[in-house]
Amino acid sequence: MPDYGHDLLFGTFVTPSASPAHHAVDLAVAADRAGLDLVTFQDHPYQPRFHDTWTLMSYVASRTERIRLSGNVLSLPLRQPAVLARSAASLDLLSGGRVELGLGAGAFWDAIDAMGGRRLSPAQAVVALEEAIAIMRQIWAADQPGGVHVKGDYYAADGAKRGPAPAHDIGVWIGAYKPKMLALTGKTADGWLPSLPYLPGGPAVLGDLNERIDEAAASAGRSPSDIRRLLNINGRFGDTSTSLLNGPPDQWAEELAGLTLEHGITGFVLATDDEYTTELFAAEVAPATRELVAAERRG
């Protein structure tokens, strides 16, 4: 199932630099003004050179009008899940339904430990992420009777109040590469959000990784199309083509359309801290990619 049929999203992956204080905000405003769908920020709470990602997202929400916001991805070991669920629902309500939730199981464990977070093994971190997602979904289910009850090994809730419900169904997007995380993505997530530079073998491995997600989705009684496939990308615009996503905008459009039609990728998040690159991506690459995919789908 190479094309899962979702509409295409285009966004940016902005460094949440604390200096200059408003640089990341200005880039988000530029992405919103240019017509992109999504602006995202990495989350490393132990990094003093960065703004706190949730505080930054809240400020950006107040400075933008239509663009969606997400961590890319939030560091769960330093974000208590019940509180994170309420934070996400609150910001979603205040922003008019513009929040998505990119989540990671954790990395840089020495830094997490130094901040007071709990050090987990990779296998433990996957279990903890599944427990956290269960708590968050129950918090958001404000129309259900009774309190939140999740008895986990790493996260638990015993009678916590539900609510508030977010303004829209917040997408839980997981950054996953290894088999257990891919299986969890298929079982419970709304989206998959890896980074192209971290894929061993590049785009060629997307088929195998998608297959793992699809198998897990089917085992859980879900359709593979329930999981949106997004991809963090990087590249450089130029007059001539030199390699993947290094060349003119029409080359980018052809290559991104190929990733949609061959591998089901329907969210492209460009890592850039440059306003001109953001505007070019929005003005030339996004519409051309949409046209190519729409034409192929009609055919």
DOLUMNU-302791 format. One line per field, with one value per residue: x, y, z of N, C-alpha, C in turn. Coordinates in steps of 0.02 Angstrom, whole numbers, padded with zeros to 5 digits. Example, Ala and Ser with C-alpha at 12.3 -4.5 7.8 and 13.67 -1.06 7.14 Angstrom:
BEGIN
n_x	[00660,00642]
n_y	[-00284,-00112]
n_z	[00390,00354]
ca_x	[00615,00684]
ca_y	[-00225,-00053]
ca_z	[00390,00357]
c_x	[00660,00645]
c_y	[-00165,00002]
c_z	[00390,00394]
//
This chain:
BEGIN
n_x	[00043,00074,00034,-00052,-00155,-00179,-00204,-00082,00045,00148,00289,00398,00550,00612,00751,00748,00815,00879,00939,00960,00821,00695,00708,00669,00533,00505,00536,00436,00323,00349,00335,00200,00144,00187,00107,00126,00088,00126,00228,00369,00465,00617,00642,00732,00750,00857,00950,01031,01046,00932,00761,00629,00529,00387,00345,00388,00309,00183,00193,00218,00097,00014,00059,00035,-00082,-00145,-00063,-00013,00055,00191,00291,00449,00538,00435,00516,00478,00522,00547,00428,00287,00154,00011,00001,00057,-00041,-00149,-00090,-00074,-00208,-00259,-00183,-00223,-00358,-00347,-00281,-00366,-00376,-00248,-00142,-00028,00044,00198,00295,00429,00520,00629,00798,00976,01014,01099,01093,00956,00946,01026,00942,00847,00762,00700,00807,00795,00798,00808,00701,00619,00584,00501,00388,00351,00316,00202,00116,00105,00041,-00083,-00132,-00140,-00234,-00347,-00363,-00399,-00522,-00649,-00785,-00812,-00869,-00820,-00653,-00479,-00392,-00251,-00139,00021,00192,00283,00216,00069,-00105,-00234,-00386,-00382,-00451,-00543,-00517,-00472,-00566,-00482,-00485,-00487,-00460,-00313,-00166,-00060,00102,00236,00410,00503,00612,00665,00620,00525,00475,00421,00321,00240,00200,00118,00020,-00040,-00023,-00057,00021,00180,00342,00487,00661,00739,00884,00923,00888,00950,01021,00938,00798,00768,00744,00620,00509,00520,00513,00386,00312,00327,00256,00129,00098,00089,-00017,-00122,-00126,-00175,-00303,-00322,-00323,-00189,-00191,-00234,-00128,-00035,00104,00245,00391,00545,00649,00799,00895,00958,00930,00967,01038,01069,01051,01118,01107,00992,00861,00941,00953,00857,00689,00591,00647,00648,00509,00473,00544,00491,00357,00375,00412,00291,00204,00269,00305,00212,00228,00162,00181,00293,00429,00532,00695,00752,00822,00807,00733,00710,00725,00619,00511,00527,00511,00376,00314,00351,00390,00292,00160,00187,00223,00102,00022,00081,00061,-00079,-00114,-00062,-00135,-00264,-00248]
n_y	[-00060,00079,00215,00301,00388,00509,00688,00810,00879,01017,01080,01160,01131,01198,01266,01288,01406,01503,01624,01738,01797,01800,01738,01605,01619,01718,01647,01551,01631,01678,01557,01533,01646,01620,01516,01383,01223,01178,01202,01153,01105,01050,00960,00978,00982,00990,01067,01213,01312,01320,01376,01327,01206,01190,01311,01398,01352,01391,01529,01552,01508,01613,01712,01676,01628,01523,01412,01245,01171,01083,00983,00910,00787,00782,00761,00633,00577,00689,00753,00748,00636,00653,00789,00842,00804,00886,01010,01006,00996,01115,01213,01180,01215,01353,01395,01368,01236,01192,01111,00977,00820,00774,00640,00568,00426,00451,00507,00535,00500,00525,00663,00678,00610,00696,00803,00758,00665,00497,00364,00250,00089,00049,-00043,-00027,00106,00106,00037,00128,00238,00189,00174,00308,00367,00303,00359,00495,00493,00453,00562,00661,00612,00675,00657,00534,00423,00427,00422,00434,00287,00204,00081,00069,00014,00116,00237,00297,00320,00351,00374,00506,00663,00684,00780,00952,00924,00925,01047,00986,00820,00779,00737,00602,00584,00480,00474,00356,00215,00088,-00089,-00117,00010,00047,-00049,-00008,00114,00075,00010,00105,00242,00400,00449,00436,00494,00505,00552,00591,00597,00508,00383,00230,00193,00277,00339,00215,00120,00146,00072,-00055,-00015,00046,-00068,-00140,-00057,-00064,-00200,-00209,-00122,-00192,-00306,-00250,-00225,-00114,-00002,00017,00144,00223,00281,00420,00459,00548,00649,00710,00817,00871,00985,01073,01217,01248,01292,01185,01006,00901,00799,00700,00805,00915,01041,01123,01193,01121,00995,00955,00946,00840,00735,00731,00704,00577,00510,00514,00440,00318,00278,00324,00441,00584,00701,00828,00893,01021,01047,01197,01356,01471,01609,01640,01514,01447,01517,01490,01352,01346,01421,01367,01229,01157,01180,01127,00994,00948,00958,00864,00744,00742,00731,00604,00524,00544,00483]
n_z	[00000,-00057,-00063,00053,00045,00112,00130,00080,00185,00223,00305,00427,00519,00651,00736,00909,00960,01094,01082,00953,01050,00988,00866,00824,00837,00742,00625,00629,00614,00486,00414,00434,00372,00242,00205,00241,00318,00442,00586,00674,00820,00891,01046,01182,01337,01421,01363,01373,01277,01207,01193,01307,01238,01246,01302,01202,01093,01139,01141,01006,00953,00990,00908,00779,00648,00573,00555,00601,00752,00827,00938,00896,00914,01063,01220,01309,01437,01516,01524,01604,01580,01606,01638,01521,01430,01470,01449,01309,01266,01316,01246,01119,01121,01146,01032,00930,00881,00832,00869,00867,00922,00930,00983,01076,01138,01213,01226,01240,01376,01485,01499,01523,01645,01723,01734,01819,01769,01738,01706,01575,01496,01319,01288,01401,01386,01275,01324,01424,01345,01279,01390,01429,01319,01328,01448,01411,01307,01378,01465,01372,01332,01374,01376,01423,01555,01730,01806,01753,01726,01726,01748,01752,01726,01726,01710,01787,01821,01932,01946,01905,01852,01701,01550,01500,01347,01192,01055,00932,00865,00926,00845,00879,00851,00820,00840,00769,00743,00769,00783,00892,00924,00802,00793,00900,00849,00741,00815,00901,00868,00782,00686,00601,00626,00572,00541,00390,00375,00475,00437,00405,00254,00187,00087,00031,00129,00178,00134,00198,00333,00337,00313,00432,00519,00460,00476,00615,00637,00574,00655,00769,00734,00655,00513,00397,00341,00444,00502,00479,00376,00403,00369,00419,00332,00247,00146,00001,-00096,-00266,-00428,-00508,-00513,-00389,-00297,-00197,-00152,-00169,-00265,-00397,-00365,-00440,-00453,-00319,-00299,-00384,-00324,-00194,-00223,-00274,-00155,-00089,-00174,-00188,-00059,00030,00104,00173,00240,00243,00320,00331,00383,00428,00461,00395,00321,00184,00122,00182,00127,-00010,-00013,00023,-00079,-00205,-00201,-00123,-00188,-00316,-00289,-00236,-00351,-00437,-00365,-00355,-00491,-00522,-00435,-00486,-00606]
ca_x	[00000,00123,00005,-00105,-00211,-00189,-00186,-00012,00062,00216,00305,00468,00580,00649,00791,00719,00871,00860,00971,00917,00763,00635,00724,00626,00464,00501,00534,00369,00277,00362,00305,00127,00129,00200,00054,00141,00037,00151,00294,00387,00526,00646,00631,00788,00744,00922,00995,01020,01047,00866,00700,00585,00489,00315,00336,00396,00249,00127,00204,00209,00025,-00016,00086,00017,-00154,-00174,-00016,-00013,00115,00207,00359,00474,00479,00441,00554,00430,00547,00547,00362,00240,00102,-00055,00008,00066,-00107,-00188,-00057,-00090,-00279,-00269,-00156,-00265,-00418,-00329,-00257,-00416,-00366,-00188,-00087,-00017,00088,00253,00321,00485,00527,00685,00867,01023,00992,01140,01065,00891,00960,01052,00885,00801,00720,00715,00844,00763,00827,00766,00639,00577,00560,00444,00331,00332,00281,00134,00076,00093,-00010,-00147,-00154,-00158,-00297,-00402,-00372,-00435,-00590,-00687,-00855,-00819,-00883,-00769,-00587,-00427,-00362,-00198,-00090,00079,00255,00321,00168,00004,-00156,-00284,-00443,-00373,-00508,-00536,-00527,-00522,-00560,-00452,-00530,-00491,-00425,-00242,-00129,-00001,00150,00293,00474,00520,00658,00679,00560,00474,00443,00379,00262,00198,00171,00062,-00031,-00076,-00010,-00092,00070,00250,00381,00560,00703,00773,00956,00934,00867,01006,01002,00898,00728,00759,00721,00552,00462,00524,00489,00314,00283,00323,00200,00067,00084,00067,-00084,-00169,-00131,-00215,-00370,-00324,-00302,-00126,-00204,-00247,-00065,-00004,00177,00279,00463,00589,00696,00843,00921,00983,00907,01020,01019,01079,01040,01179,01088,00924,00843,00993,00942,00803,00625,00554,00676,00621,00439,00471,00570,00443,00299,00394,00408,00220,00173,00304,00314,00157,00245,00117,00199,00363,00448,00599,00738,00782,00817,00816,00667,00703,00715,00550,00465,00535,00480,00304,00289,00366,00393,00230,00107,00207,00217,00030,-00004,00106,00028,-00150,-00119,-00050,-00192,-00320,-00233]
ca_y	[00000,00132,00281,00291,00430,00570,00752,00826,00932,01043,01120,01173,01105,01258,01261,01333,01443,01554,01686,01793,01769,01795,01712,01548,01645,01752,01596,01521,01681,01677,01496,01545,01695,01590,01468,01315,01192,01153,01222,01107,01122,00996,00968,00955,01025,00993,01107,01283,01358,01319,01390,01271,01198,01202,01384,01426,01337,01431,01598,01551,01503,01679,01756,01650,01627,01462,01356,01197,01172,01020,00965,00864,00764,00799,00713,00609,00567,00752,00783,00704,00628,00682,00861,00856,00798,00947,01065,01002,01012,01187,01252,01166,01256,01424,01409,01351,01169,01192,01075,00905,00798,00730,00611,00521,00386,00477,00498,00573,00481,00558,00730,00669,00593,00755,00848,00727,00615,00427,00330,00188,00052,00058,-00082,00004,00169,00091,00022,00190,00279,00161,00192,00380,00380,00281,00410,00557,00484,00453,00631,00697,00584,00708,00636,00467,00425,00406,00451,00401,00231,00168,00054,00050,00004,00178,00291,00273,00368,00314,00416,00575,00691,00691,00846,00969,00895,00972,01074,00936,00758,00791,00681,00579,00564,00451,00468,00285,00185,00019,-00131,-00109,00076,00044,-00088,00035,00164,00043,-00011,00156,00312,00430,00467,00415,00553,00495,00601,00559,00585,00455,00319,00195,00173,00330,00324,00145,00078,00166,00017,-00105,00014,00051,-00135,-00157,-00018,-00091,-00264,-00196,-00093,-00246,-00349,-00214,-00213,-00048,00003,00053,00214,00261,00311,00465,00452,00612,00640,00768,00817,00929,00990,01140,01239,01271,01295,01120,00948,00866,00739,00703,00868,00966,01063,01172,01174,01070,00931,00939,00926,00772,00687,00725,00668,00506,00482,00505,00388,00254,00259,00347,00499,00640,00759,00844,00944,01042,01077,01259,01416,01525,01632,01633,01443,01433,01547,01454,01287,01356,01451,01329,01156,01129,01174,01083,00926,00932,00948,00800,00689,00741,00705,00532,00492,00544,00435]
ca_z	[00000,-00058,-00052,00102,00026,00151,00100,00092,00231,00216,00363,00443,00580,00670,00797,00959,00990,01143,01063,00976,01084,00945,00799,00808,00830,00677,00573,00630,00584,00414,00387,00435,00320,00177,00190,00260,00360,00505,00610,00728,00857,00930,01117,01223,01396,01455,01321,01392,01219,01176,01231,01322,01178,01256,01310,01135,01054,01164,01117,00933,00940,00998,00857,00714,00636,00545,00551,00656,00793,00858,00955,00844,00951,01135,01260,01359,01505,01553,01515,01638,01528,01621,01632,01450,01398,01483,01414,01238,01257,01329,01191,01061,01129,01140,00964,00879,00853,00790,00903,00859,00976,00913,01045,01074,01199,01252,01203,01280,01443,01536,01508,01556,01715,01757,01745,01866,01736,01753,01653,01555,01440,01259,01294,01452,01360,01231,01368,01456,01295,01270,01449,01428,01268,01356,01496,01376,01270,01426,01487,01319,01323,01428,01374,01452,01627,01777,01801,01713,01762,01691,01797,01713,01762,01727,01719,01811,01841,01970,01962,01883,01816,01628,01521,01450,01280,01144,01004,00879,00884,00922,00818,00914,00800,00855,00807,00778,00695,00786,00776,00945,00918,00741,00810,00941,00804,00707,00862,00939,00849,00725,00635,00607,00611,00574,00505,00334,00386,00524,00409,00373,00186,00156,00069,00010,00185,00199,00121,00252,00396,00330,00319,00504,00547,00433,00508,00684,00633,00558,00714,00819,00706,00625,00444,00390,00325,00505,00524,00431,00372,00394,00363,00424,00275,00238,00078,-00019,-00161,-00311,-00499,-00539,-00470,-00369,-00259,-00171,-00120,-00180,-00333,-00406,-00334,-00477,-00435,-00252,-00306,-00413,-00276,-00139,-00250,-00276,-00088,-00074,-00215,-00179,00011,00071,00145,00156,00278,00231,00369,00310,00434,00404,00502,00346,00299,00112,00108,00203,00078,-00073,-00002,00022,-00141,-00266,-00193,-00098,-00238,-00372,-00265,-00232,-00419,-00462,-00330,-00374,-00559,-00521,-00402,-00533,-00660]
c_x	[00044,00096,-00056,-00162,-00223,-00174,-00114,-00005,00135,00230,00380,00486,00631,00688,00764,00771,00846,00890,00985,00849,00703,00648,00678,00554,00456,00498,00466,00317,00287,00331,00229,00107,00138,00148,00072,00090,00060,00218,00309,00454,00551,00639,00689,00791,00809,00972,00984,01022,00979,00812,00667,00535,00415,00301,00340,00335,00190,00133,00193,00135,-00009,00005,00067,-00059,-00181,-00128,-00022,00055,00127,00279,00383,00542,00490,00475,00511,00460,00549,00480,00310,00175,00034,-00053,00017,00000,-00149,-00157,-00075,-00162,-00291,-00244,-00196,-00328,-00402,-00309,-00308,-00403,-00304,-00129,-00087,00038,00139,00287,00380,00492,00585,00752,00911,01009,01035,01112,00997,00900,00985,00997,00834,00754,00743,00750,00810,00804,00783,00700,00592,00546,00501,00381,00306,00294,00210,00089,00058,00038,-00079,-00175,-00178,-00224,-00356,-00415,-00414,-00507,-00636,-00760,-00866,-00831,-00822,-00702,-00541,-00395,-00315,-00148,-00031,00140,00293,00278,00102,-00041,-00212,-00339,-00434,-00434,-00493,-00544,-00471,-00512,-00528,-00503,-00538,-00454,-00350,-00207,-00069,00046,00214,00355,00502,00565,00667,00614,00506,00438,00399,00315,00214,00164,00110,00005,-00073,-00070,-00055,-00043,00139,00293,00456,00595,00742,00848,00971,00913,00928,00986,00958,00828,00716,00732,00650,00501,00462,00497,00413,00280,00277,00265,00134,00048,00059,-00003,-00136,-00179,-00174,-00285,-00377,-00307,-00234,-00136,-00224,-00186,-00036,00072,00207,00354,00498,00641,00743,00871,00942,00956,00967,00996,01025,01070,01107,01163,01017,00913,00900,00989,00884,00736,00587,00582,00650,00550,00433,00493,00521,00380,00314,00391,00335,00192,00205,00304,00261,00172,00200,00127,00274,00382,00521,00637,00772,00772,00826,00748,00658,00690,00644,00501,00468,00502,00404,00278,00297,00363,00325,00175,00125,00203,00144,00001,00018,00071,-00046,-00158,-00110,-00108,-00253,-00310,-00243]
c_y	[00062,00202,00272,00342,00493,00632,00769,00885,00953,01089,01129,01145,01157,01245,01311,01374,01498,01622,01687,01766,01757,01764,01654,01570,01678,01702,01561,01568,01682,01615,01503,01592,01666,01538,01396,01289,01181,01185,01181,01128,01061,01012,00936,00998,01034,01037,01182,01333,01362,01346,01324,01265,01212,01276,01418,01413,01379,01503,01602,01547,01571,01728,01733,01641,01559,01401,01311,01195,01103,01020,00912,00834,00780,00742,00690,00601,00630,00788,00735,00697,00659,00758,00881,00852,00860,01007,01065,01020,01086,01229,01240,01209,01330,01442,01393,01285,01162,01154,01002,00885,00748,00706,00565,00486,00410,00461,00541,00563,00511,00627,00727,00654,00654,00805,00818,00678,00545,00396,00262,00154,00064,00019,-00051,00069,00160,00077,00086,00236,00255,00179,00266,00398,00360,00332,00473,00550,00482,00523,00670,00673,00610,00687,00567,00471,00404,00440,00412,00347,00194,00145,00027,00039,00069,00240,00262,00332,00329,00362,00489,00599,00695,00764,00894,00930,00946,00995,01027,00873,00769,00728,00665,00550,00541,00452,00398,00260,00110,-00022,-00121,-00042,00079,00005,-00047,00088,00135,00026,00047,00227,00334,00449,00442,00473,00539,00553,00565,00548,00528,00386,00285,00169,00223,00308,00251,00101,00094,00109,-00034,-00078,00024,-00017,-00157,-00120,-00047,-00157,-00255,-00166,-00147,-00291,-00317,-00199,-00144,-00054,00038,00127,00255,00299,00354,00455,00521,00599,00708,00763,00876,00928,01061,01156,01265,01268,01228,01064,00914,00802,00748,00768,00918,00986,01112,01147,01120,01000,00908,00912,00855,00719,00678,00689,00594,00474,00472,00444,00319,00230,00288,00406,00558,00701,00771,00904,00962,01074,01139,01314,01478,01545,01625,01561,01422,01457,01510,01385,01293,01377,01406,01254,01128,01125,01128,01010,00904,00918,00881,00740,00684,00712,00629,00495,00490,00492,00364]
c_z	[00000,-00045,-00006,00094,00066,00109,00120,00140,00219,00276,00372,00511,00602,00734,00849,00996,01037,01127,00988,01000,01038,00877,00780,00798,00762,00620,00571,00599,00508,00381,00383,00379,00250,00158,00204,00311,00431,00522,00672,00759,00894,01004,01155,01286,01434,01418,01337,01335,01185,01223,01253,01266,01189,01266,01242,01092,01075,01140,01042,00916,00944,00944,00786,00709,00615,00547,00612,00690,00823,00884,00906,00866,01025,01172,01318,01429,01548,01546,01544,01597,01544,01615,01559,01413,01408,01450,01340,01225,01266,01271,01127,01063,01117,01069,00910,00845,00810,00820,00884,00909,00950,00976,01031,01140,01242,01219,01247,01355,01497,01551,01542,01629,01754,01772,01793,01834,01752,01693,01639,01500,01379,01264,01345,01425,01313,01272,01400,01408,01284,01329,01449,01378,01293,01406,01460,01339,01319,01454,01436,01311,01377,01430,01404,01527,01668,01764,01756,01755,01715,01743,01758,01757,01771,01736,01740,01825,01874,01992,01944,01843,01741,01608,01536,01385,01234,01093,00945,00903,00872,00896,00861,00862,00835,00811,00819,00723,00706,00786,00829,00941,00855,00755,00853,00898,00768,00753,00888,00913,00791,00670,00652,00584,00620,00537,00451,00346,00434,00498,00378,00304,00151,00138,00051,00066,00206,00188,00176,00318,00394,00339,00392,00537,00524,00465,00579,00686,00621,00618,00768,00793,00675,00550,00441,00374,00385,00528,00469,00433,00356,00391,00371,00369,00281,00167,00064,-00089,-00202,-00383,-00533,-00488,-00455,-00332,-00235,-00132,-00118,-00253,-00338,-00377,-00373,-00464,-00367,-00259,-00333,-00362,-00217,-00162,-00255,-00208,-00066,-00110,-00204,-00107,00057,00116,00125,00201,00270,00274,00357,00367,00404,00455,00458,00317,00223,00092,00126,00151,00011,-00069,-00007,-00046,-00202,-00256,-00173,-00151,-00296,-00351,-00262,-00302,-00447,-00430,-00350,-00444,-00561,-00488,-00447,-00586,-00638]
//
